[in-house]
């Protein structure tokens, strides 16, 4: 574990490197100390590439302490540019006529060399004195990787200085502000929702440079959401069209110049398009697992809930609440059409009912009131176990037990003895599955009791009322969100063939 002091030091170092001001120069050139007159001219480096044995009197330390930095040249009316500022110290010697300074771009293998010559009379008078040479006329690009060498003229073996150097990139505030290659440009867009196409126009960027555009999903970094497009710098048309699969809150348009470590601009205009987030529900029939995974980073509270037929309210099922920004799973889930998932964020609540269309095996509960008893039946396409009890409805979704709990299997029935107190609007029969971990409790209330000895020609008991709840029943698909009925929300059907949950 890195100590807090080391972490603070690293932050300061990184902050300083990004915020470091690049020194300015009015003109590039060559300068030498000790009043020595020195001149420079371009060199091919070929004639000085082969070294010779140094005279015995010449020390290998005659050339030392090369330092490299970056300087910026800005001329009014023209863009700023970057140059290498190279300093080296040479001990004057009668065997040395000058220096050769070369820079090799390790990115492009391009080489630039300059030959520095001293006035011979003056240098002989100062033989053995140290002279500092400064040269800052080698132009470089942003984030370029450079290999710099300094050699004597003539080139004596083992008398050489070399150093690798990285030019500041666009993360440096000074470079990012004044160097045109770091301009991220300006992005304008238009969305065709019917064709699922985003048209992007780019302006205010370096015209002779290519420009990249892509769609990405913004997590910790922006992850690819399709292939990127290239706007050619030489083309007059500066627009591209990008296809998308879903409009999500984290879907962004990202653009940058085609240069190393270019500054990137991001536009994330779909932060309010959250509807598609809640559709990513998957049910695995083999494991009876219901799962939801966010397509975007978002802290959300997830609940299983019971859709109330009377007012489209979805009542939370106890002990199902999960706060998560990652995948949420519920194992051994009942596939009843009124079992739903509720998603709540600071912007509101949304409900999705993955089994509402009856594409998965459901179950039915039926009651029939006869003389002094109520019979309860369950039917299901699969084996299932149920519990039944008599309860008193105190609130919309709560039912207080007032009787014995009964267990029953599919195809069987249970008879519950009735009393006059049970024949009223507050007494309900409640049933639910017990062979799963999450089930929707169904209630049949307003029970009409039968009367002993009364029969009818069709053989049915007098005033017997049959109540049916089926997985095939069609529920209203308007869901209440933040107290407002939203008729556009429809029940979501899980992907039956998706098994990787």
Secondary structure, DSSP 8 states (H G I E B T S, - for coil): ---HHHHHHHHHHHHHHHH---EEESS--EEESTT--EEEEEE-SSTTSS-B---TTS-GGGEEEEEEEEEEE--TTS--EEEEEEEEEEE--TT--EEEEEEEETTT--EEEEEEEE-HHHHHHTTT-EEEEEEEEEEE-TT-EEEEEEEEES-BTT-EEEEEEE---TTSHHHHHH-GGG---EEEEEEETTTTEEEEEEESS-TTS-EEEEEEEESSSEEE-S--EEE-TT-S--EEEEE-S---TTEEEEEEESSTT--EEEE---TT--GGGGG-EEEETTTTEEEE--SS---EEEEEEEE-TTT--EEE-TT--EEESS-EEE-SB---TTEEEEEEETTEEEEE-TTTT--S--EEEEEEEEBTEEEEEEEESS--EEEEEEEEE-SSS-EEE-S--EEEETT-EEEEE--GGGSSTTEEEEEEESSSSB---EEEES---B-TT-B-TTS-BTT---EEE-TT------EEETTEEETT-------TT----
